[in-house]
Structures are given as C-alpha cells and as structure tokens.
Amino acid sequence: MIRSRGRILFTGSGPDPSFNSSEPSGSPTGELVLLFVETRHRAVAPARSILYAAPVRSGVLLMILGSMSFTAMVGFVKSLRGDLSTVELIFWRGILAIVLLGLFARPPSFRIENRKLFAARLLLGFFAMSCFYGATKGLALTDLTLISKLQPILIALGAPVVLGSSERSGPDLWVILLIAFAGTALIVGPELALGSWYGLVALAGALASSGAHLALRGLGGTESTRAVVFWFQGGLAVVALALMAATGAPPSVPDRSLWPRLAMVGVTATAGQLFMTRAYALDRAAVVAAAGYSSILWALLGDVLFFDMRPGLTVLAGGALVVGAGLRLVRSSAGASPGPGPASPQ
C-alpha cells in the first residue's frame, strides 16, 4: 500500500469491493485500466492499477479517456471524408480495429451470451456511427459534439425502462430534457436555415447512440469487455461490407497517403471502445454518459488548432443549455452509488 498526503493511491493486488469487473479474477483486464495503465513496484504486490486512487469514480475517469479517444477519431474521420465514403470508413475502421485487438487485446473468451442484446448494440451502433461520420462532412467538431451531448439525457430517460428502477434519475428529468432540446434547436437551427440537413443527421445519430449505450450497460453484467469490443468492431466491418455489396460498390484499397490517418481512426476507435465499454460496466449509465462532456473541450481545441473553425454565438448559447442540462443531471445523480456489479463470467 502506498500513501500520499494520507490518501491511499494503490491498494491490494486484486479488485477492491467497489470495482465491478466483468472479467474473471486474475485476468489481464481484472485490473481497471485493461491493458493500458498498470504499474509494478517491488515493495508492494504487483499489478496495481493507478486508477484505484480515491475518490475518483472509475467509470467516470474511464469515460473521460474514452471521450478524448473518440474526439480524436472524429477529427481523423473529418479529415478523410473528402476521400472516402461513410461506409468505407466504417469498414476500414472495423478491419483495423480487429487487427489491433487480435494483437494487443485478444479476449480470453470469444463467447457472447446475450446475443440478442449484442445484435441491438451492433445495429444501433452502426446506424449512429453512419450518422455521425456522415455529419462530419458538414459540421464542425464542436457542433457535432454538442449535439451528441444529448445522449446522457436520452439515456437517463430510457435507462429505467430498459435496465430497471436502479437506473432511475431525479424527478426533474423532464425539465432537463426540455432545456437540452431547446439548446439543440439553437445549434441545429442555423444549419437548417441554410438548407443543411447535417444537424438533423447528427441528432438521429445521438438517438441511436443512446440506445447503443443502454445496450452496453446491459451487456456489462454478463459479458467480457474485450469480447464485446472485438465482436462489435468485426460486426461493423461485416455490416459495412454487406451494404457495399448490396449497392454494387465493393471496397477499394485507399491511397497510400491516407493510411496514416486511417490507421489512427482504428487506433483511437479501439481505445475509445475499450475505455467506454469498461466504464459502462462499472457505473450507472447516466453518470458515465455525462462524464463524456469532457469531449467538448477536445472538440473546441481540434476545431481551432486543426480545422481553423470557431463556433458562433448561437452555437455557444445552445451548447451552454445542453451542457447545463447535462451537468444538472450529473448533480442529481451524484449521490447515487453504482448499480449492482456485473457477475464475472467463468
């Protein structure tokens, strides 16, 4: 045990009682940080995750890391939209992610027990991804990210119905929802006035993504994190290939100059999926999703530094309403403890 200013930074070699692992005890991902953040010290028992530091909530911290990864992925997608179609990008993302997972994060078991729920997660995720990837062609990263921040509120609305009463949010949810939709109208309105439908496409993606996130929370109780991520990435490639075959447009090998950015789409998408899937296995769906608001900061930085774009006053005003509604949701959920931990598959 190591202490800093009276706080425990690292504790026992196995998961503590508050750590709800969906992996078998002693597996590489039994430590909270999966394969990425792990430390060893001769004076203490090995393999202690640095994310055991109290009082940070594990699921929240992992969702922040996932949001950073996904924002970077969307930036790379945006830079490629002039050269590759939405379906081509999803196909190559899935292929690259499967290779990365096979090399560095192969699941201990490939079996998925709840196949119906996983199929719902795959199809909703594919539709949401198609909407978001398509919208990158006409929206700034900030606009797209702010629209996607409706997800925590939509998730909070649907979680009690889909996941049970333990996921119920506060009584002011309907007021929060109204404020969030007013903010979204301010963001999407200027685009509609110019005859652009990209904002509505992104809104459809947010709705589908909310359903996919609820399915993730449901899968966290029975499935291996890495198995869910592995089959999701593979499923994306299969669905994309089927769509391209149906339209008579088989995938072509991208130009050599596109491969570095395309590879980064796969890397950041895989990292984001691993972080996000684990986050939903550890904490309440609404709380974890709300932690994703950190992506707004990364999106603003990306627009300014790489795309020379700055949000207008209307977008900022609408974004303030959406973010304010989400933060109110976080506050109303802050006192609740995580739901029952998922059982470890054997």
C-alpha positions as CSV (number, residue, x, y, z in Angstrom):
1,M,0.0,0.0,0.0
2,I,1.3,3.4,-0.9
3,R,0.1,6.6,0.7
4,S,0.3,10.2,-0.4
5,R,-0.9,13.0,1.9
6,G,-2.9,10.4,3.9
7,R,-4.7,9.1,0.8
8,I,-4.4,5.5,-0.4
9,L,-3.1,5.6,-4.0
10,F,-2.6,1.9,-4.6
11,T,-4.3,-0.9,-2.7
12,G,-4.5,-4.7,-2.8
13,S,-3.4,-6.7,-5.9
14,G,-7.0,-7.7,-6.7
15,P,-10.1,-5.6,-7.4
16,D,-11.4,-3.8,-4.3
17,P,-15.1,-4.3,-3.3
18,S,-16.2,-1.2,-5.3
19,F,-14.5,-2.5,-8.5
20,N,-17.1,-4.3,-10.6
21,S,-15.1,-6.3,-13.1
22,S,-16.7,-8.1,-16.0
23,E,-13.6,-10.2,-16.4
24,P,-12.6,-13.3,-14.4
25,S,-10.5,-12.5,-11.3
26,G,-6.8,-12.6,-12.2
27,S,-7.2,-11.9,-15.9
28,P,-5.2,-9.1,-17.5
29,T,-8.3,-6.9,-17.5
30,G,-9.1,-7.7,-13.9
31,E,-7.1,-4.5,-13.3
32,L,-9.3,-1.5,-14.0
33,V,-7.1,0.0,-16.8
34,L,-7.4,-3.0,-19.0
35,L,-4.1,-3.3,-20.9
36,F,-3.0,0.3,-20.8
37,V,-2.4,1.8,-17.3
38,E,-0.7,-0.6,-14.9
39,T,2.2,-0.2,-12.5
40,R,4.5,-2.6,-10.7
41,H,6.6,-1.9,-7.6
42,R,8.9,-4.3,-5.8
43,A,7.9,-3.1,-2.3
44,V,4.2,-3.9,-2.9
45,A,2.2,-6.6,-4.5
46,P,2.4,-6.5,-8.3
47,A,-0.1,-5.2,-10.9
48,R,-1.8,-2.3,-9.0
49,S,-3.9,0.0,-11.2
50,I,-3.2,3.7,-10.8
51,L,-6.9,4.2,-11.3
52,Y,-7.6,2.8,-7.8
53,A,-6.9,6.3,-6.5
54,A,-9.7,7.5,-4.3
55,P,-12.1,9.3,-4.6
56,V,-12.2,9.3,-8.4
57,R,-15.1,7.2,-9.7
58,S,-13.6,4.5,-12.0
59,G,-16.3,4.6,-14.6
60,V,-16.2,8.4,-14.9
61,L,-12.5,8.5,-15.4
62,L,-12.5,5.8,-18.0
63,M,-15.3,7.7,-19.9
64,I,-13.2,10.8,-19.9
65,L,-10.4,8.9,-21.5
66,G,-12.8,7.3,-23.9
67,S,-14.2,10.7,-24.9
68,M,-10.7,12.0,-25.7
69,S,-10.1,9.0,-27.9
70,F,-13.4,9.3,-29.7
71,T,-13.0,13.0,-30.3
72,A,-9.6,12.4,-31.9
73,M,-11.2,9.6,-34.0
74,V,-13.9,12.0,-35.3
75,G,-11.2,14.5,-36.2
76,F,-9.4,12.0,-38.3
77,V,-12.7,10.9,-39.9
78,K,-13.5,14.5,-40.8
79,S,-10.1,14.9,-42.5
80,L,-10.8,11.8,-44.6
81,R,-14.4,12.5,-45.6
82,G,-13.3,14.1,-48.9
83,D,-11.6,10.9,-50.0
84,L,-13.7,8.0,-48.5
85,S,-17.4,7.4,-48.1
86,T,-19.0,6.9,-44.7
87,V,-19.4,3.1,-45.3
88,E,-15.8,2.7,-46.5
89,L,-14.6,4.5,-43.4
90,I,-16.6,2.2,-41.1
91,F,-15.4,-0.9,-43.0
92,W,-11.7,0.0,-42.7
93,R,-12.2,1.1,-39.1
94,G,-13.6,-2.3,-38.2
95,I,-10.8,-4.2,-40.1
96,L,-8.0,-2.2,-38.5
97,A,-9.6,-2.4,-35.0
98,I,-9.9,-6.2,-35.3
99,V,-6.2,-6.5,-36.2
100,L,-5.2,-4.3,-33.2
101,L,-7.5,-6.2,-30.8
102,G,-6.1,-9.5,-32.1
103,L,-2.5,-8.4,-31.4
104,F,-2.9,-6.5,-28.1
105,A,-6.3,-7.2,-26.5
106,R,-7.5,-10.6,-27.6
107,P,-10.4,-11.6,-25.4
108,P,-10.0,-14.6,-23.1
109,S,-13.2,-16.0,-24.5
110,F,-15.0,-15.0,-27.7
111,R,-18.4,-16.2,-26.5
112,I,-21.2,-13.7,-26.2
113,E,-24.1,-15.0,-24.0
114,N,-26.7,-12.4,-24.7
115,R,-26.6,-12.4,-28.5
116,K,-29.9,-10.5,-29.0
117,L,-28.8,-7.6,-26.9
118,F,-25.4,-7.6,-28.6
119,A,-27.2,-7.5,-32.0
120,A,-29.2,-4.5,-30.9
121,R,-25.9,-2.8,-29.7
122,L,-24.3,-3.6,-33.1
123,L,-27.1,-2.3,-35.3
124,L,-27.8,0.8,-33.3
125,G,-24.1,1.5,-33.1
126,F,-23.7,1.1,-36.8
127,F,-26.6,3.4,-37.6
128,A,-25.3,6.0,-35.1
129,M,-21.8,5.8,-36.5
130,S,-23.1,6.2,-40.0
131,C,-25.0,9.4,-39.0
132,F,-22.0,10.9,-37.1
133,Y,-19.5,10.1,-39.8
134,G,-21.8,11.5,-42.5
135,A,-22.4,14.6,-40.5
136,T,-18.6,15.3,-40.1
137,K,-18.6,16.5,-43.7
138,G,-20.8,19.5,-43.0
139,L,-20.4,20.2,-39.2
140,A,-17.6,21.4,-37.1
141,L,-16.3,19.1,-34.4
142,T,-17.8,21.4,-31.7
143,D,-21.3,21.4,-33.3
144,L,-21.3,17.6,-33.7
145,T,-20.0,17.1,-30.2
146,L,-22.6,19.4,-28.6
147,I,-25.4,17.6,-30.4
148,S,-24.1,14.3,-29.3
149,K,-24.3,15.5,-25.7
150,L,-28.0,14.9,-25.7
151,Q,-27.1,11.3,-25.1
152,P,-26.8,11.3,-21.3
153,I,-30.3,12.9,-21.0
154,L,-31.8,10.5,-23.5
155,I,-30.1,7.6,-21.7
156,A,-31.4,8.8,-18.4
157,L,-34.9,8.8,-19.9
158,G,-34.7,5.3,-21.3
159,A,-32.5,3.6,-18.6
160,P,-35.3,2.9,-16.1
161,V,-37.4,1.3,-18.8
162,V,-34.6,-0.8,-20.3
163,L,-32.3,-1.5,-17.3
164,G,-34.6,-1.3,-14.3
165,S,-35.6,1.0,-11.5
166,S,-32.0,1.1,-10.1
167,E,-31.1,3.4,-13.1
168,R,-33.9,5.9,-12.3
169,S,-32.9,9.6,-12.3
170,G,-34.3,12.5,-10.4
171,P,-37.9,13.9,-10.7
172,D,-36.7,17.0,-12.7
173,L,-35.6,14.9,-15.7
174,W,-38.4,16.3,-17.9
175,V,-37.3,19.9,-17.3
176,I,-33.7,18.9,-18.0
177,L,-34.8,17.2,-21.3
178,L,-36.8,20.3,-22.4
179,I,-33.8,22.6,-21.7
180,A,-31.5,20.3,-23.6
181,F,-33.8,20.1,-26.7
182,A,-34.0,23.9,-26.6
183,G,-30.3,24.1,-26.8
184,T,-30.1,21.6,-29.6
185,A,-32.6,23.7,-31.6
186,L,-30.2,26.6,-31.3
187,I,-27.3,24.5,-32.6
188,V,-29.2,22.9,-35.4
189,G,-31.4,25.9,-36.4
190,P,-28.7,27.9,-38.3
191,E,-27.8,24.8,-40.3
192,L,-31.5,24.2,-41.3
193,A,-31.9,27.9,-42.2
194,L,-29.0,27.4,-44.7
195,G,-30.7,24.3,-46.2
196,S,-28.2,21.9,-44.5
197,W,-29.5,18.7,-43.0
198,Y,-26.3,17.7,-41.3
199,G,-27.5,18.8,-37.9
200,L,-30.6,16.6,-38.1
201,V,-28.4,13.7,-39.3
202,A,-26.3,14.1,-36.2
203,L,-29.4,14.3,-34.0
204,A,-30.6,11.0,-35.4
205,G,-27.1,9.6,-34.6
206,A,-27.5,10.8,-31.0
207,L,-30.8,9.0,-30.6
208,A,-29.4,5.7,-32.0
209,S,-26.2,6.1,-29.9
210,S,-28.3,6.4,-26.7
211,G,-29.9,3.1,-27.4
212,A,-26.5,1.5,-28.1
213,H,-25.1,2.8,-24.8
214,L,-28.1,1.4,-22.9
215,A,-27.3,-2.0,-24.6
216,L,-23.7,-1.7,-23.5
217,R,-24.8,-1.1,-19.9
218,G,-27.0,-4.3,-20.1
219,L,-24.1,-6.3,-21.6
220,G,-21.7,-5.2,-18.8
221,G,-23.4,-7.6,-16.4
222,T,-22.7,-10.8,-18.3
223,E,-20.1,-10.3,-21.0
224,S,-16.3,-9.9,-21.3
225,T,-15.4,-6.3,-22.1
226,R,-12.9,-7.3,-24.8
227,A,-15.3,-9.9,-26.3
228,V,-18.0,-7.2,-26.7
229,V,-15.5,-4.7,-28.3
230,F,-13.9,-7.4,-30.5
231,W,-17.2,-8.6,-32.0
232,F,-18.6,-5.1,-32.3
233,Q,-15.6,-4.0,-34.5
234,G,-15.9,-7.2,-36.5
235,G,-19.6,-6.7,-36.9
236,L,-19.1,-3.2,-38.1
237,A,-16.9,-4.4,-40.9
238,V,-19.4,-7.2,-41.9
239,V,-22.4,-4.9,-42.0
240,A,-20.5,-2.3,-44.0
241,L,-19.3,-4.9,-46.4
242,A,-22.8,-6.2,-46.9
243,L,-24.1,-2.7,-47.6
244,M,-21.3,-2.1,-50.2
245,A,-22.0,-5.5,-51.8
246,A,-25.7,-4.7,-52.0
247,T,-25.1,-1.4,-53.7
248,G,-22.5,-2.9,-56.1
249,A,-19.6,-0.8,-54.7
250,P,-17.1,-3.2,-53.2
251,P,-14.4,-1.7,-51.0
252,S,-11.2,-0.4,-52.7
253,V,-7.8,-0.1,-51.2
254,P,-7.3,3.5,-50.1
255,D,-4.5,5.6,-51.5
256,R,-1.1,5.2,-49.7
257,S,-1.3,8.8,-48.4
258,L,-4.5,8.1,-46.5
259,W,-3.2,5.2,-44.5
260,P,-1.6,7.0,-41.6
261,R,-4.9,8.9,-40.8
262,L,-6.9,5.8,-41.4
263,A,-4.7,3.8,-39.0
264,M,-5.3,6.5,-36.4
265,V,-9.0,6.1,-36.8
266,G,-8.6,2.4,-36.0
267,V,-6.3,3.1,-33.0
268,T,-8.4,5.8,-31.4
269,A,-11.7,4.0,-32.1
270,T,-10.4,0.8,-30.4
271,A,-9.0,2.7,-27.4
272,G,-12.3,4.6,-27.1
273,Q,-14.4,1.4,-27.3
274,L,-12.3,-0.4,-24.6
275,F,-12.5,2.6,-22.2
276,M,-16.2,3.2,-22.8
277,T,-17.3,-0.4,-22.6
278,R,-15.4,-0.9,-19.3
279,A,-16.9,2.4,-18.0
280,Y,-20.5,1.3,-18.5
281,A,-19.7,-2.0,-16.7
282,L,-18.6,0.0,-13.6
283,D,-21.1,2.7,-13.0
284,R,-24.7,3.9,-13.7
285,A,-25.4,4.6,-17.3
286,A,-26.5,8.3,-16.9
287,V,-23.4,9.2,-14.7
288,V,-20.9,7.6,-17.1
289,A,-22.5,9.2,-20.2
290,A,-22.5,12.6,-18.5
291,A,-18.7,12.3,-17.9
292,G,-18.4,12.4,-21.7
293,Y,-19.0,16.1,-21.6
294,S,-15.2,16.5,-21.4
295,S,-15.2,15.8,-25.2
296,I,-16.5,19.4,-25.8
297,L,-13.1,20.7,-24.7
298,W,-11.2,18.4,-27.0
299,A,-13.6,19.3,-29.9
300,L,-13.0,23.0,-29.4
301,L,-9.3,22.5,-29.4
302,G,-9.5,20.4,-32.5
303,D,-11.6,22.9,-34.4
304,V,-9.3,25.8,-33.5
305,L,-5.9,24.0,-34.0
306,F,-6.6,21.8,-37.0
307,F,-9.6,23.0,-38.9
308,D,-9.4,26.8,-38.3
309,M,-13.1,26.8,-37.2
310,R,-14.7,28.6,-34.3
311,P,-18.3,28.2,-33.1
312,G,-20.7,31.1,-33.5
313,L,-22.6,32.7,-30.6
314,T,-25.8,30.8,-31.3
315,V,-24.0,27.5,-31.2
316,L,-22.3,28.5,-27.9
317,A,-25.6,29.6,-26.4
318,G,-27.3,26.3,-27.4
319,G,-24.3,24.4,-26.2
320,A,-24.5,26.1,-22.8
321,L,-28.1,25.0,-22.5
322,V,-27.2,21.4,-23.4
323,V,-24.2,21.3,-21.1
324,G,-26.1,23.0,-18.3
325,A,-28.9,20.4,-18.6
326,G,-26.3,17.6,-18.5
327,L,-24.5,18.9,-15.5
328,R,-27.8,19.3,-13.7
329,L,-28.4,15.6,-14.5
330,V,-24.9,14.7,-13.1
331,R,-25.6,16.7,-9.9
332,S,-29.0,14.9,-9.4
333,S,-27.2,11.5,-9.9
334,A,-24.1,12.3,-7.9
335,G,-25.3,10.9,-4.6
336,A,-26.3,7.6,-6.1
337,S,-23.9,4.7,-5.9
338,P,-23.2,2.5,-8.8
339,G,-25.7,-0.2,-9.6
340,P,-25.2,-3.8,-8.7
341,G,-21.9,-5.0,-10.1
342,P,-21.8,-7.4,-13.0
343,A,-21.0,-11.0,-12.4
344,S,-17.7,-12.3,-13.6
345,P,-18.1,-14.9,-16.3
346,Q,-16.3,-18.2,-15.8
